Amino acid sequence: MSIKLKCLSHTPLRGLNDPGADVVREVDAILAKARAEVEAFDPELIVVFAPDHYNGLFYDLMPPFVIATAADSVADYQTLPGPLSVDKELAMEMAKFILDSDIDIAISHRLQVDHGCTQTLEELTGSLTRYPVIPIIINSVAPPFGPYRRIRKLGEAVGQFIARLNKRVLILGTGGLSHEPPVPLLADAPEEVANFLIAGRNPTPEARAARQARTLATGKIFGTPECPLTPLNTEWDLAFMDLLIEGRLAEIDNFKIEEISRAAGRSTHEIRTWVAAFSALAAAGSYQARQDYYRPINEWIAGYGVISADVTA
């Protein structure tokens, strides 16, 4: 058994609304290093914890956790189209193990995944199909949310399953950190918006382009007095990263959903994927972690961070 972890932010605005050239080079360099480490590790399986942004999951049925036995990219924000190389049999075994661990998880045999899942796979592997993968989607943008202790327990169950495999496994968590793009809320939404949030699958190319244009327009003004959204919070981001690196995962049980939303933005809850990833790693053994990168990037509406870790025993 050999297990490696990478947790990193994603942003749909990368390549569309980039900060200065120096920052782009910084991020390109850190991603190139991470990809080289993944290639050297040569995983036999990737388990990716990812959010969805109303592309695959909607309020007509919004589960807190979904494991996919087959998945296709919706190819939003310049990400690659096509199927992921999901290990169907192993995904089903993992789902049964999670359920036997008293964690309720939905199963999808035809899941649509968006940039929240695919961008990180592309950046770290160059493809959606290079390695076998099991996607686990954690609801991170559609209230109400379950408590953070449930995320930790989900991760623990996944880690216990991984520890039984005689494989090189890469665990990915993708999203956040402080983060508030213009994602609508169902409460008090106009009828047209509510209908989209409830059952907006497979939009027309024109509708998808209009949605992406709204996010791009927000990126142009984010962090300025013109933008009413919660600004990035470097202090919060670094404290959260330190908590993971230092292995203080029990403290996550005390996270308060509304407090996080107020402090760092409503979509900061994408950190649930990082919580699950680190909880899985910790359940598989002792780990050593490091912060590879952090910078608040208004143009990408993200506190952009990267953490790596390895099981040591």
Secondary structure, 3 states (H helix, E strand, C coil): CEEEEEEECCCCCCCCCCCCHHHHHHHHHHHHHHHHHHHHHCCCEEEEEECCCCCCCECCECCCEEEECCEEECCCCCCCCEECCECHHHHHHHHHHHHHCCCCCEEECCEEECHHHHHHHHHHHCCCCCCCEEEEEECCCCCCCCCHHHHHHHHHHHHHHHHCCCCEEEEEEECCCCCCCCCCCCCCCCHHHHHHHHHCCCCCHHHHHHHHHHHHHHHHHCCCCCCCCCCCCHHHHHHHHHHHHCCCHHHHHHCCHHHHHHHHCHHHHHHHHHHHHHHHHHHHCCEEEEEEEEEEEHHHCEEEEEEEEEECC
